[in-house]
């Protein structure tokens, strides 16, 4: 059974989880949608794409993907 993390109610928790996988100085630089974001670490000159994924319910996040910005 999933945790059923609601994007509207638990957004802070989801973002905190995503930032655990980035450099400690990473900051939000772009909001592409309510589920897609770009963060940047100036210290390491890296950008990260963050995606909140849902499989069924529109507001339930099942996965958080943090990847190198393309």
C-alpha positions as YAML, in Angstrom:
chain: A
units: angstrom
residues:
- id: 1
  name: UNK
  ca: [0.00, 0.00, 0.00]
- id: 2
  name: UNK
  ca: [1.36, 3.41, -0.97]
- id: 3
  name: UNK
  ca: [1.77, 6.37, 1.31]
- id: 4
  name: UNK
  ca: [-0.81, 8.33, -0.68]
- id: 5
  name: UNK
  ca: [1.04, 11.62, -0.49]
- id: 6
  name: UNK
  ca: [-1.32, 14.31, -1.71]
- id: 7
  name: UNK
  ca: [0.37, 16.95, -3.87]
- id: 8
  name: UNK
  ca: [-1.84, 19.74, -2.55]
- id: 9
  name: UNK
  ca: [-1.54, 18.90, 1.15]
- id: 10
  name: UNK
  ca: [2.02, 17.50, 1.30]
- id: 11
  name: UNK
  ca: [3.94, 19.58, -1.27]
- id: 12
  name: UNK
  ca: [6.49, 20.78, 1.30]
- id: 13
  name: UNK
  ca: [7.26, 17.20, 2.35]
- id: 14
  name: UNK
  ca: [7.64, 16.11, -1.28]
- id: 15
  name: UNK
  ca: [10.00, 18.98, -2.09]
- id: 16
  name: UNK
  ca: [12.04, 18.29, 1.04]
- id: 17
  name: UNK
  ca: [12.40, 14.67, -0.05]
- id: 18
  name: UNK
  ca: [13.51, 15.72, -3.56]
- id: 19
  name: UNK
  ca: [16.12, 18.17, -2.26]
- id: 20
  name: UNK
  ca: [17.75, 15.33, -0.31]
- id: 21
  name: UNK
  ca: [19.07, 14.15, -3.70]
- id: 22
  name: UNK
  ca: [20.56, 17.50, -4.74]
- id: 23
  name: UNK
  ca: [23.52, 19.62, -3.73]
- id: 24
  name: UNK
  ca: [22.90, 21.41, -0.43]
- id: 25
  name: UNK
  ca: [22.78, 24.84, -2.09]
- id: 26
  name: UNK
  ca: [20.24, 23.91, -4.79]
- id: 27
  name: UNK
  ca: [17.46, 26.44, -5.26]
- id: 28
  name: UNK
  ca: [14.32, 26.49, -7.35]
- id: 29
  name: UNK
  ca: [14.90, 28.46, -10.56]
- id: 30
  name: UNK
  ca: [11.92, 27.40, -12.70]
- id: 31
  name: UNK
  ca: [8.43, 26.01, -12.18]
- id: 32
  name: UNK
  ca: [7.34, 24.29, -15.38]
- id: 33
  name: UNK
  ca: [4.04, 23.03, -13.96]
- id: 34
  name: UNK
  ca: [2.56, 21.98, -10.62]
- id: 35
  name: UNK
  ca: [4.57, 18.73, -11.00]
- id: 36
  name: UNK
  ca: [7.76, 19.78, -12.84]
- id: 37
  name: UNK
  ca: [10.53, 21.97, -11.48]
- id: 38
  name: UNK
  ca: [14.15, 22.94, -12.19]
- id: 39
  name: UNK
  ca: [16.64, 23.50, -9.38]
- id: 40
  name: UNK
  ca: [20.19, 24.84, -9.64]
- id: 41
  name: UNK
  ca: [23.33, 24.48, -7.57]
- id: 42
  name: UNK
  ca: [25.64, 27.42, -8.28]
- id: 43
  name: UNK
  ca: [28.32, 25.86, -6.08]
- id: 44
  name: UNK
  ca: [28.61, 22.79, -8.35]
- id: 45
  name: UNK
  ca: [27.26, 24.39, -11.55]
- id: 46
  name: UNK
  ca: [24.52, 21.72, -11.82]
- id: 47
  name: UNK
  ca: [20.84, 21.82, -12.63]
- id: 48
  name: UNK
  ca: [18.27, 19.23, -11.60]
- id: 49
  name: UNK
  ca: [14.87, 18.34, -13.03]
- id: 50
  name: UNK
  ca: [12.28, 17.30, -10.45]
- id: 51
  name: UNK
  ca: [9.13, 15.47, -11.46]
- id: 52
  name: UNK
  ca: [6.24, 14.38, -9.23]
- id: 53
  name: UNK
  ca: [4.67, 11.26, -10.79]
- id: 54
  name: UNK
  ca: [1.20, 9.88, -10.21]
- id: 55
  name: UNK
  ca: [-0.05, 6.54, -11.47]
- id: 56
  name: UNK
  ca: [-3.78, 6.81, -10.84]
- id: 57
  name: UNK
  ca: [-5.25, 9.63, -8.78]
- id: 58
  name: UNK
  ca: [-4.55, 13.11, -10.07]
- id: 59
  name: UNK
  ca: [-3.45, 14.46, -6.66]
- id: 60
  name: UNK
  ca: [-1.56, 11.45, -5.30]
- id: 61
  name: UNK
  ca: [2.21, 11.38, -5.86]
- id: 62
  name: UNK
  ca: [3.62, 7.86, -6.17]
- id: 63
  name: UNK
  ca: [7.18, 8.72, -7.21]
- id: 64
  name: UNK
  ca: [9.53, 11.69, -7.08]
- id: 65
  name: UNK
  ca: [12.16, 11.72, -9.82]
- id: 66
  name: UNK
  ca: [15.27, 13.89, -9.52]
- id: 67
  name: UNK
  ca: [17.53, 13.83, -12.58]
- id: 68
  name: UNK
  ca: [20.27, 15.82, -14.28]
- id: 69
  name: UNK
  ca: [18.82, 18.77, -16.18]
- id: 70
  name: UNK
  ca: [18.83, 18.31, -19.94]
...
